[in-house]
């Protein structure tokens, strides 16, 4: 039976716009900084490994704290956590803009990541609270929400190039302040306060600490692998520590009464496949944008503004495909757009493999259209699949797991692909980029297989009040 409410009301539209603000600023800061890396490196005297930390300090904090932030949102209220995250993100952005050296910038970026972790899972939980009663309407809302974040990812290099040309690299962080102020006020005015679920799980401190140790040690080892060598004690020890901490994390999570990562979620095939799909997508895209920023500015000699404009085709691809994804999901389910998106993006990475130092700029156009078109089609479907596979009261936790996995994949992508292209010579950067495209194609083939494993039809949340009422009505007839 179709829900009678299949269109956006003004109130629902305002909620969607408000929670999209958080997604925009968190995703914008993933890519906008990439275009500024050469300028930051020159100004703050940071090498490639240092620049990788500028990117990954944010992504790591973002990734490892989202699960706890999602649990706190379930327990204290998603609206409260979302608003707190916006405030923290604004303060951290100010600190980034005022940083005096690379260490201060990395620390402020980590603080930004904490704010982003509070915002992202709870913005999706707020969206699910408002739209979970109607699966088709929710699919459209998720498509628009994802489009806002995806467009900001794609627009990051362009906006960054313009800001750097006009005001310098510090402006890419300071621009967050008015956006966050608007989002905070809109949250207070337009997003209704739901009663907190005091019975929800609290913070799993031991699991949180082990997750931080495992992820940080692994990413640090990958970043330092190329400059120090695999046999260096810090690198080898980092990998060993990551494995031990990961094993201890799984052991703790399987035994604790209130785990930060409920392993039972992964017993659902659709949930597991969609989360792994998200890792593949983010690892390839975030890693490739980092490498392409080096390629455009260090190999081709572009200014930040020229490099940002070269990324412009990414914006159009995301815009069209993200909006179309909601319609495709509503008509064909989540499996078709995930498979089609993986194929399209994989083809784009394959064409990017043919690019070298002498390739004309027009040679980048088709890959720069195919990659975001595929991602924009697949990611909203993937997100819808995750939300549809869990109960409404676990939406915050489920979205946190998904986005934790995606951000962790992005951090690994920057570390791994950055290591491949870490040489100073143009030939080393090009060779690293071409190797990264081969890895990306392989991961998108895996994504295609994972897309085949998800349940094709999105369902409304089992615990949605409207669904419960409908079920009771149906039983009474």
N, C-alpha and C positions, 0 to 999 in steps of 0.2 A: 504494500500500500504506500503510495506517495504521500509525503507530508504536504499539508495545504500551504505551508509557509515556504515557498521556493524562491523568494526574491529578498534582496537586502532592504531592511528598514533603515531609516536614518540613524536610529540608535545603534543598530548592528554595524552600520557603515562607519560610524565614529569610533566604535571599539576596534574595528579592524584597522582603521587608520592609526589609532593610538598605539596598538601593540606592534604595528609595522615600524614605528619610529625606532623602537629598540632593536629590531632586526636590522634596520638600515645602518645604524651607527656601528653595531657590532661587526657587520659584514664589510662595511666601508673601510674600517681600520684593518681588515685583513689584507686588502690589496692596495689601498691608497699609499701605504708606507713603502711598498715595493718600488714605486716610481721615484721615491726620494732617496733610495739607498746610496747611490753614488755620491750625492750631495752630503748626506749624513756622514758617510765614511770619510770624505775629504775634510769636513768641518770638525768632526770629533775624533779623527785619526783612528778609524776602525777598519780592520781587514775584513775579508769575506766571511770568516767564521764569526767575527763580531757582528756583522750585519745579519747573519743568520739568527743570532741570538736576539737582535732587535725585533725580528719577525716572530721567532718561536717563543720568546718570553711571554708574549701576549697569547699566542695560540695554546701553549702548554697550560698556563693558568686557566685559560678559558676551558680547556678540555677536562682537566683533572678535577675541577671544582663544580662542574655543572651537575653532577649526580647529587652532591650534597645540596646544591642550590635548588634542584628540583624537589628533593625531599623536604627542605625547609618551606618551599612554596606550598607543598601539599599540607604541611603541618600548620604554618603560620598564615597562609593566604598568599595566593599567587600575585594579587594586586600589590600587596605590601612589599614583597620581595622584588617585584618588577620596578616599583618606584625607588626603592633603595639602590637597586643596581644602576638606574639612570643617574642618580646623584653621585655615586662613587665613580662611575665612568667619566662624568664631567670633571670631577676633581682630578682624576688621574690624567685626563687629557690636558688639563692645565699644567700639570707637572711635566708631562712630556714636552710641551711647548716651551717650558722654561729650563729644560735639562742643560747642564753645563758640560757634561762629558758622557761617554758611551755607557758607563756603569749606571749613572743616574737615569739615562734614557731606558735602559733595559729594566731597571727596577720599576720605573713608572709604567712601562708597557705591561709588566706583570700585574700591576695594580689595575690597569685597564682591563686585563683579562678576567680579574676577579669580578669587576662590575659587569662585564659582558656575560659571565657565567650566571650571575643573578638574573639578568634580563632575559636571555634567550629561551630557556626552557619554560619560564613562567609566562612569557608572551604567548607561546604556543598553547600553554595550559589555559590562559585566559580566552584565547580564540576558541579552543575546544569547548570551554564552558558555555560560550555564547552560541556556537553553531553545531554542537554535537547532536542536537535533536534531529537534524536533517542531513543525511549523508551527501546528497548532491550539493546542497548549499555549503556544507563544510568543505567539500572538494573545491568548489569555486573560491571560497575564502582562503583555503590553504594555498591555492594557486596564486591568488593576488598577494597574499602575505609573502610567499616564497619569491614572487616576482619582484617585490619591493627590495628584498635582501639580495636577490641575484643581480638586479640592475645596479644596486650599489656596489656589489663586487666588481662588476664589469666597468662601471663608471669610475671606480676608484682611481685607476691610472690616469684617466682623462682629467678628472677633477684635480687630482694631485699635481699633474703637470701644469695646469692653469694656475693653481695656487702658488706653486713653487716659483713660477715665472714672475708672478706679480708681487708676492710677499715673502718668499723664502720657504725653506722646508718646515719651519716651525708652525706655519699656518695650517698644515694638514692636520695637526692635532687641535689647534685652537678653534677650527671650524666646527668641532663637535659641541662646543659650549652652547650656542643658540639652539641647536637641534635638540640637545638634551633638555634645555629649559622648556622648550615647547612640549616635548614628550612628557615631562614631569607634570606640567600644568594640565595637559589633556588627560593624564591618568587620574588626577584628583577630580576632574570635572566630569568625565565621561565614562569611566570604567566603574561599574558597580562593585561594592565590597561584598564578597561572599563570606559566609561564616567559615572560620578556620576549622580544619579537621584535626582536633586535638588527639585523636587516636592514631593519626598517621605516624609513620616511623620518624625517629629523630636522626641525629648525626651519628654515623658509624665512624668514630674517630680512627680506630685502627685501620679500617679499610681505606679511609681517606689518605692517611699518611702513607700506606703502602702503595696506593695508586700514584701519589705524587713522586715517590722515590722511583718506582718502576718506570714511569713515563719520562721523568727528567733524566734519569741515568741512561736510558736508551737513546733519547734524542741527543744528549750531550756526546755520547760515544759515536753516534753517526756523524755529528757535526765535526768532531775532532779527528775522526778516522783518517781523512785525507791529509791534513797537515801534520799529524803526529805519527800516523802509521798504526796498523792493527796490533802490532806487538807492544806498543807503548802501554805502560801500566794503567794510565788513566783511561785509555780506550778499552783495553781488554777487561779491566776491572769494571768499567761502566756497563759493558754487555753482561758480565757475570752478575753484577748487582741487579740489573734490570730483570734477568731471568729469575733470580732468587726472590726478588720482591714480587714479581708477577705470580710466581707459584704460591708464595705466602698469601697474596691477596685472594687468589681463588680459594685457598684452603680456609681463610678467615670468612670469606663471604658465604661459603657453603655451610658454615657452622653457626654463624651469628643469627640471633633471632630477628634483628632488624638490619639487614645488609644494605649498604649504599647502592650496590648493584644486585638486585634480585635475580639470581641465576635462573629462577623459574621462568622468567620472561623468555629466555632463549629456548624453552621447550616448544614454543610456538614457531612453526616453520616460517610463516610469513614475517614475523618480527625479526627473526635471526637473519633471514635472507635480505630483508630491507636494510638492516643495520650494516651488514657486510657490504652491501651495494653502496651505501653512503661512504664507507671508508675508501672504497675504490675510486669513487668520483672525486672526493676531496683531495685524496693523496695526489692524484694526477693533476688536478687543476691548480691547486695552491703551489705545488712544486714547480709546475710549468710556468706559472706567472712569475715566480721568483727568477727562474732561469731566463725567461724572455726579457725581463727588465734589464738583466745584465747584458744579454745579447744586443738589445736595441741601443743601449747607451755605450757599452764598452767595445762592441764589435762594429756596429754601424755608426757610432759616433753621434747619436742623436742627443739633443738636449732633453731635459725632463718633459718639456711641453711637446716636443716632437714625438717622443716615445709615448706620451699619454695619448696623443691624437692617433698614433698608430694602433693603439688598443681600441679605438672607437668602434670598429665593427662588432666587438664583443657585446656592446650594449644593445644593439638592435637584435641580435640573435636571442639574447636573454628575454628581452621585452616581449617579442612575439611568441616564443615557445612557452614561456611561463604562463602567460594568459591563456594560450591555447590548451595547456595541459589540463586545467580544470574542466574544460569542456570534454576533452578526450577521456578523462577519468570518469566523468559522469556518463559518457556514452559507452565506453568499452571496458571500464574497470581499470585497475592499476597496473596490470601485467603488460598490456600492450604498450603504453607510453614508456615504461621502464626498459623494455626490450628495444623499442625503436630508438630511444634516447641513447642507450649504450652503443648501438650500431652507429648512429650518426656521429657521436662524439669520438668513437674509436676511429672512424674514417678520417675525422679532422686531425687527430694526432698522427695517423699514418701519413697524411699529406704533409704535415709539419716536419716529418722526418726528412723530407727532400730539401728542406731549407738549409742553405749554408751562408757563408759571409757575403757572397756575391749575388744572392737571390734578390731580384727586384721586390720592392715593397708590395706590389700587386700580388706577388706569389704568396703572401701571408693572408690575403683577403679570404679565400675560401676556407682554409683551416680556422681562421678567426670567426667565421660565421657558423661552421659546422659544430665546433666544440661547444659553444654556449647554446646553440639550438638543441643539441642532444641533451645537455645537462638541464636546460630549462624545461624540457619535456619530461625528463625522468624524475627530477628531484621532488616536485610537488606530489607526483604519484607515489614515490617512495615514502614521503612524509605522511600522506593519507593512509598508506598501507600500515604504517606503524601505529597511528592513532586508532585505526579501525580494529587492530588486533588485540587491544587491551580495554579494560573497563575504564569508564570515565574518571573514576577517582584515582586511577594510576596514570592519568595522562601526563602530569608533570614529570613523574619518574620516567615514563617511556620516552617522552620527548627529550629528557635530559640524557638518557642512554644513547639515543640516536645522535644527538648533537655532540655529545662527548666523543663518540666513536668518529664522527666526521671531523671534528677539530683535531683529534689525535692523529687521524689520517693526514690532515693538512700539515701538522707539525712534522710528521715523519717525511712527508713529501718535500717540504722545504729543506729539511736536513739532508735527505738522501740526494735529491736532484741538485741542491746547492753544492754538495760535496763532489758530484760528478763534474760540475762546471766551475770548480773553484780555482782553476789555474788563471794566471794573469794574461796569458797569451790568448789571442782571438781564436786560434785553432783549438785550444783546450775547451773554451766555452762552447764553441760549435759542436765539438765532439761530445761533450757532456750533454748538450741539448738533444742531440740525435739519439744518444743512448736513452735519455729520459723518455723520448717519444716511443721507443720500442717497449719500454716497461709499461708506459701508459696504455698502449694498444693491448698488451697482454692483460692488464687489469680490467680494461673495458670488456674484453672477451669473457673474463670471469664474471663481470657485472651482468652480461647478457645471460649467462647460465643462472645466476642468482635471480634475475628477473623472472625467469621461467618457473621458479620455485614458489613465488608469492601467490597467495589466493587472489584470483582475478577481480573479485567484486568487493568494493568497500562497504562496510556495514556501519550503521549508527552505533554509538557507544552503548554497551549493554546496560550500563547503570544510568543512562540519561533519564531524567524524570519524565520527559514526554514519551519516551519509548516505554517506560514502565506503565504509564497511564494507558497507552495504546494497547499494551499487552493485557492489562486488566480488563479493558473494554472488550477486547477480542474474546477473552475467556468467558465473559459474562453473556456473550451472544449465543 
